[in-house]
Amino acid sequence: MEDADFILELFNSPKWLTFIGDRQLQTREDAVRYIEDNMLSQLKRLGYGNYTVIRKSDQKKIGAIGLYDREDLDDIDLGFAFLSEFEGNGYAFESVKVLTELAINTFQLNRLIAITLPVNVGAQNLLTKLGFEFERMIHRNHPQKDWMLYRIKH
């Protein structure tokens, strides 16, 4: 499981814990199990899921992006996270733009959303810049209860 060490690092990064939440991954084995149970199972079921973002210049793993089928949401959620040292270089913009186009044109997902916490202004700005519009606040059964729901307009 080649991405397990990276997933363990990303999921325990300060911004992940603040803006997404603790997935209780403490060991490489926890990360492998999470990848198998959550990421690969959805990929096999739907044909899309989580993708590792790799910087072209040196093949460094810098973030993750994906299309997520969440039990408590009616539509597919586009999510993304990057290690903090790779923020501010346009990687999130480029990745979200490409995955949004794939979601609509390849996977035929006509009802694509993205959710973020009210404190995550960077994500809100990025989503708006890429054509997502704030639709409403939602309440989730999640440690961070209140989320902003954005929807792509196309």
PyMOL commands that set and color helices and strands:
alter all, ss='L'
color gray80, all
select helices_A, chain A and resi 4-11+14-19+28-46+84-86+91-105+121-129
alter helices_A, ss='H'
color red, helices_A
select strands_A, chain A and resi 50-54+61-68+76-82+112-116+132-139+146-152
alter strands_A, ss='S'
color yellow, strands_A
deselect
rebuild
show_as cartoon
